[in-house]
């Protein structure tokens, strides 16, 4: 019944909901009209939109590199051998599905871009080796990192924006700072990702989702493997490159320069990470992943090929993020953030506000699957409300991230690149992801209420 309901929901979404970019355009118009409605001059709104439009260029590039560097690492030859080794572990169809789900969640906590590609390739390799495993359930399991714990991990957009200098406009930092209550308006990972409450919620999700997929995986005659779905798996890809034929190509196929760059970057990161958790920013994480890609690919030729293959997946980030920045500029000018914050304050209390944020983020994420980029719009009024209700600011970010990830279980936007790799459609996997959503959502709400009561204000 749940699978039929999920397929019906997917059919509705595919028929009636436009692309996420259209939502960004519609939100721009809505905020502009709202500004006019509260008496802001049109010229002021136009000016604030234009000035804000390019304020997120740095963060746009940073998020694009999260995708690129994740793919670069996942596509390296040593990692492909690792995938083959991991694929030999599952011994039963149910165990294979649960194994992919657990791996997808663990790896997405480290880097969601890497997890998305790695887990899909792992699912495909396991399908090639394990007889009787349901290919749809395997594919769904490979997506569950993005639908559960990724936003609470090291590549979670909202937590990275809060921790990284320059990732948020100064006017937003001022609201977070709240007159110096939060120094510099910056909230490091020690107050978001590495809170024991956040780690506890990750552990609960990991165990629960793995168990759900183990129980939900079809077996016997009910299982449909790749062959029965008409999907050829073939043999593992041959990633050999042609040998250099000209003297000028020698350096492209030599590891010499790559080794020197890895040594230089590794020395820099060692010095940087010696300062503690405050050094964990989107820049240091991206540099770590990029250098790891250098080391794994070995030669410039292999690295350049991997980057070329990865860049098409970044178009959505590049196109959408400037519009979110423009919207944030208009919201800050008109002080809509304060009005929305007062609405949240009126509808909740210090105890219920974190749960409200998780539910709100999940609901909005269904319609605006931005991967956390919309935090630049929402941070002003969410943080304002957190200060007024005297709720731990870092926990509010963590709860927002909990909801942000849940939306990906019922919104196929981020599934599409991986489903193309696996040869499936969204409706083939949504029955499983929707089932996970129905069970996980009330658990997440309960966690936000119970664990939030253990944290003081402001940090």
C-alpha positions in Angstrom: 0.0 0.0 0.0 2.8 2.4 0.9 4.6 1.7 -2.4 1.4 2.4 -4.4 1.0 5.6 -2.4 4.6 6.7 -3.1 4.2 5.9 -6.8 1.0 8.0 -6.9 2.8 10.9 -5.1 5.8 10.7 -7.6 3.4 10.7 -10.5 1.7 13.8 -9.2 5.0 15.5 -8.6 6.4 14.7 -12.0 3.2 16.0 -13.6 2.5 19.1 -11.6 5.6 20.3 -9.8 8.1 22.4 -11.9 11.9 22.3 -11.6 13.5 23.7 -8.5 14.8 26.7 -10.4 11.2 27.8 -11.2 10.6 27.8 -7.4 13.6 30.2 -7.0 12.1 32.5 -9.6 8.6 32.3 -8.0 10.1 33.0 -4.6 11.8 36.1 -6.0 8.4 37.5 -7.2 6.6 36.6 -4.0 9.2 38.4 -1.8 9.1 41.4 -4.1 5.3 41.6 -3.9 5.5 41.1 -0.1 7.9 44.0 0.2 5.5 46.2 -1.8 2.6 45.1 0.5 4.4 46.3 3.6 5.2 49.7 2.1 8.8 49.3 0.7 9.5 51.4 -2.3 9.9 49.5 -5.6 13.2 51.2 -6.2 14.6 50.1 -2.9 13.5 46.5 -3.5 15.1 46.5 -7.0 18.4 47.9 -5.5 18.5 45.4 -2.7 17.9 42.5 -5.1 20.6 43.6 -7.4 23.1 44.3 -4.7 22.4 40.9 -3.0 22.4 38.9 -6.3 26.2 38.3 -6.3 26.8 38.1 -2.6 27.0 34.3 -2.7 29.4 33.8 -5.6 32.0 32.4 -3.2 29.6 29.9 -1.6 28.2 28.9 -5.0 31.7 27.9 -6.1 32.2 26.1 -2.8 29.0 24.0 -3.1 29.8 23.2 -6.7 33.2 21.9 -5.6 31.5 19.7 -3.0 29.8 17.9 -5.9 32.9 17.8 -8.1 35.4 16.7 -5.5 33.0 14.0 -4.3 32.8 12.6 -7.8 36.5 12.9 -8.3 37.2 10.7 -5.3 34.5 8.2 -6.0 35.6 7.7 -9.6 39.3 7.0 -8.9 40.7 3.6 -9.8 41.7 2.6 -6.2 38.2 3.5 -5.0 36.7 1.4 -7.7 38.8 -1.5 -6.4 37.5 -0.7 -2.9 34.0 -0.9 -4.2 34.6 -4.3 -5.6 36.0 -5.5 -2.3 33.0 -4.0 -0.4 30.6 -5.6 -2.8 31.9 -9.1 -1.8 30.7 -8.7 1.8 26.9 -9.1 1.5 25.8 -12.8 1.4 22.1 -12.5 1.2 19.6 -10.2 -0.7 18.3 -8.6 2.5 21.8 -8.2 3.8 22.9 -6.5 0.6 20.2 -3.9 0.8 20.9 -3.1 4.4 24.6 -3.0 3.7 24.2 -0.4 1.0 21.9 1.7 3.2 24.3 1.7 6.1 27.2 2.6 3.9 25.3 5.4 2.1 24.5 7.0 5.4 28.0 6.7 6.9 29.7 8.1 3.8 27.2 10.9 3.4 28.0 12.1 6.9 31.6 12.7 5.6 30.7 14.1 2.1 27.3 13.9 0.4 28.7 14.4 -3.1 31.1 11.5 -2.6 28.4 9.3 -1.0 25.9 9.9 -3.8 28.2 8.6 -6.5 30.1 5.9 -4.5 26.9 4.4 -3.1 25.3 4.1 -6.5 28.3 2.4 -8.0 28.4 0.1 -5.0 24.8 -0.8 -5.4 25.3 -1.6 -9.1 28.3 -3.8 -8.3 26.5 -5.7 -5.6 23.6 -6.2 -8.0 26.1 -7.7 -10.4 27.4 -10.2 -7.8 24.4 -11.0 -5.6 21.7 -13.3 -6.9 18.1 -12.6 -6.0 18.6 -9.1 -4.7 15.9 -6.5 -5.6 17.6 -3.9 -7.8 15.0 -1.2 -6.9 15.6 -1.6 -3.1 19.4 -1.5 -3.7 19.0 1.7 -5.6 16.8 3.2 -3.0 19.3 2.3 -0.3 22.1 4.1 -2.1 20.1 7.3 -1.8 19.3 7.1 1.9 22.4 9.0 3.0 21.0 12.1 1.2 17.6 11.4 2.8 18.8 11.1 6.4 22.1 12.2 7.9 24.1 14.1 5.2 23.0 17.6 6.3 24.2 16.8 9.9 27.6 15.9 8.6 30.8 17.6 7.5 29.3 18.8 4.1 25.9 20.0 5.5 25.3 23.3 3.8 23.6 25.2 6.7 26.3 24.1 9.3 29.1 25.0 6.8 27.5 28.4 6.1 27.3 29.1 9.9 31.0 28.1 10.4 32.6 29.6 7.3 33.6 33.3 7.2 32.2 35.0 4.1 29.6 32.2 3.5 26.8 34.5 4.7 26.1 38.2 3.9 27.2 40.5 6.7 23.7 41.7 7.4 22.7 38.0 8.1 25.8 37.6 10.4 24.6 40.7 12.4 21.2 39.0 13.0 22.9 35.8 14.2 25.3 37.8 16.4 22.3 39.4 18.1 24.3 42.3 19.6 27.3 40.1 20.5 25.5 37.2 22.1 27.0 35.0 19.4 30.5 36.4 18.7 30.9 37.5 15.1 27.7 35.7 14.2 29.7 32.5 13.6 28.7 29.1 14.9 31.4 26.5 14.6 31.0 22.7 14.1 31.5 22.1 17.8 28.1 23.7 18.3 26.3 22.0 15.4 27.7 18.9 13.8 29.8 17.7 16.8 27.2 18.3 19.5 26.6 15.0 21.3 22.9 15.5 20.7 23.6 15.7 16.9 25.8 12.6 16.9 23.1 10.8 18.9 20.4 11.6 16.4 22.7 10.4 13.6 23.3 7.1 15.3 19.5 6.6 15.9 18.8 7.4 12.2 21.5 5.0 11.0 20.3 2.1 13.0 16.6 2.7 12.3 16.9 3.2 8.6 19.1 0.2 8.1 16.6 -1.9 9.9 13.7 -0.5 7.9 15.5 -1.4 4.6 16.4 -4.9 5.8 12.7 -5.6 6.7 11.3 -3.9 3.5 13.6 -5.6 1.0 11.6 -8.0 -1.2 12.9 -11.6 -1.3 12.1 -14.7 -3.3 9.7 -14.3 -6.2 8.7 -10.7 -5.0 12.3 -9.5 -5.7 13.0 -8.0 -9.1 16.6 -8.0 -10.2 18.2 -5.8 -12.8 17.8 -8.4 -15.5 14.0 -8.7 -14.9 13.8 -4.9 -15.1 15.6 -4.9 -18.5 18.7 -3.1 -17.1 22.0 -4.5 -18.4 24.7 -4.3 -15.8 27.6 -5.5 -18.0 31.2 -5.8 -16.9 33.0 -3.2 -14.7 34.1 -0.1 -16.7 37.5 0.0 -18.2 38.9 3.4 -17.3 42.2 3.0 -19.2 43.6 6.1 -20.9 45.6 6.1 -24.2 49.3 6.3 -23.7 51.0 9.6 -24.4 52.0 10.0 -28.1 53.7 13.4 -27.9 56.4 14.9 -25.7 54.1 17.6 -24.6 51.7 14.9 -23.1 54.4 13.4 -20.8 53.6 15.6 -17.8 49.9 15.0 -18.2 50.5 11.3 -17.6 53.2 11.7 -15.0 52.5 11.6 -11.2 55.4 14.0 -10.5 53.5 17.2 -10.3 50.6 15.6 -8.6 52.8 14.3 -5.8 54.3 17.7 -5.3 50.9 19.4 -5.0 49.6 16.7 -2.6 52.7 17.3 -0.4 52.2 21.1 -0.5 48.5 20.9 0.3 48.9 18.2 2.9 51.4 20.3 4.8 49.0 23.3 4.7 46.1 21.2 6.0 48.2 19.7 8.8 49.0 23.2 10.0 45.4 24.3 9.6 43.8 21.3 11.4 46.2 21.6 14.3 44.2 24.6 15.5 41.1 22.4 16.3 37.5 22.2 15.1 37.3 25.8 14.1 39.4 24.9 11.0 36.6 22.7 9.7 35.1 24.9 7.0 33.8 24.2 3.5 37.2 25.4 2.1 39.3 23.0 4.2 36.9 20.1 3.5 36.9 20.8 -0.3 40.7 21.0 -0.3 41.0 17.8 1.6 38.7 16.0 -0.9 40.5 17.6 -3.9 44.0 16.5 -2.6 42.6 13.0 -2.0 41.4 13.0 -5.6 44.9 14.1 -6.7 46.5 11.2 -4.8 44.0 8.6 -5.9 44.0 9.5 -9.6 47.8 9.8 -9.8 48.1 11.8 -13.0 46.8 15.1 -14.3 45.2 13.3 -17.3 43.0 11.1 -15.0 42.1 13.9 -12.7 41.1 16.2 -15.6 38.9 13.5 -17.0 37.1 13.0 -13.7 36.5 16.7 -13.2 35.1 17.0 -16.8 32.7 14.2 -16.0 31.6 15.8 -12.7 31.0 19.4 -13.8 27.6 18.8 -15.6 26.1 18.0 -12.2 26.8 21.5 -10.9 24.6 23.5 -13.2 21.7 23.6 -10.7 23.9 25.1 -8.0 25.4 27.7 -10.4 22.0 28.8 -11.7 20.0 28.9 -8.5 22.2 30.3 -5.8 22.4 33.9 -7.1 18.6 34.1 -7.0 18.6 32.9 -3.4 21.1 35.7 -2.6 18.9 38.3 -4.3 15.9 37.1 -2.2 17.9 37.4 1.0 18.9 40.9 0.1 15.2 41.9 -0.3 14.2 40.1 2.9 16.9 41.9 4.9 16.0 45.3 3.5 12.3 45.0 4.2 12.8 43.4 7.6 10.5 40.6 6.5 12.8 38.4 8.6 11.5 40.0 11.8 7.9 39.6 10.8 8.3 35.9 10.0 10.3 35.4 13.2 7.5 36.9 15.2 5.1 34.4 13.6 7.3 31.5 14.6 7.6 32.9 18.1 3.8 33.2 18.4 3.3 29.6 17.1 5.9 27.9 19.3 7.8 27.9 22.6 11.4 27.3 23.7 10.6 23.6 23.9 8.7 23.2 20.6 10.7 25.6 18.4 13.3 23.0 17.3 10.7 20.5 16.3 8.8 23.2 14.4 12.0 24.1 12.5 12.6 20.4 11.5 9.0 20.1 10.3 9.1 23.5 8.5 12.4 22.6 6.8 11.2 19.3 5.6 8.0 20.8 4.2 9.8 23.6 2.4 12.4 21.2 1.1 9.8 19.2 -0.8 9.1 22.3 -2.9 12.6 23.9 -2.9 15.1 21.0 -3.0 18.1 23.3 -2.7 20.5 21.1 -0.7 20.7 23.7 2.1 21.3 26.8 -0.1 18.0 28.3 1.0 19.5 28.7 4.5 20.8 32.1 3.4 17.2 33.2 3.0 15.8 31.5 6.1 18.7 32.1 8.5 17.7 35.7 9.3 14.2 34.9 10.6 15.0 31.5 12.0 17.9 32.9 14.1 15.9 35.9 15.1 13.2 33.6 16.4 15.8 31.4 18.2 17.2 34.4 20.0 13.7 35.6 21.0 12.8 32.2 22.4 16.2 31.7 23.9 16.9 28.4 22.1 20.4 26.9 21.6 21.4 28.4 18.2 23.5 25.5 17.1 20.8 23.0 17.9 18.3 25.0 15.8 20.7 24.7 12.8 21.0 20.9 13.5 17.2 20.5 13.6 16.8 22.5 10.4 19.3 20.1 8.8 17.4 17.1 10.1 14.3 18.3 8.3 16.3 19.4 5.2 17.5 15.8 4.7 14.1 14.2 5.2 12.6 16.2 2.3 14.9 14.3 -0.1 13.1 11.1 0.7 9.9 12.3 -1.1 11.4 14.8 -3.5 13.2 13.2 -6.4 15.3 16.2 -7.5 18.6 15.0 -6.0 17.9 11.4 -6.9 17.8 12.0 -10.7 21.6 12.1 -11.5 22.1 8.8 -9.6 19.0 7.1 -11.1 20.3 7.9 -14.6 23.5 6.1 -13.6 21.5 3.1 -12.3 19.1 3.1 -15.3 16.0 3.6 -13.1 13.2 6.1 -12.7 12.1 8.0 -9.6 9.0 5.9 -9.3 11.0 2.7 -9.1 12.6 3.7 -5.8 10.1 6.2 -4.2 8.1 3.4 -2.6 11.0 2.6 -0.4 12.1 6.1 0.3 8.5 7.2 1.2 8.3 4.3 3.6 11.5 5.4 5.3 10.1 9.0 5.5 6.8 7.9 7.1 8.7 6.1 9.9 11.6 8.4 10.3 9.7 11.7 10.4 8.0 11.2 13.8 11.2 9.9 15.3 13.1 13.0 14.2 10.4 15.2 15.7 10.7 13.3 19.0 14.5 13.6 19.0 14.4 17.4 18.4 12.1 17.8 21.4 13.9 15.4 23.8 17.5 16.3 23.0 16.8 20.0 22.7 15.8 20.2 26.3 19.4 19.3 27.3 20.9 22.4 25.7 21.3 26.0 27.1 21.0 29.3 25.3 22.7 30.6 23.2 25.4 28.0 22.6 
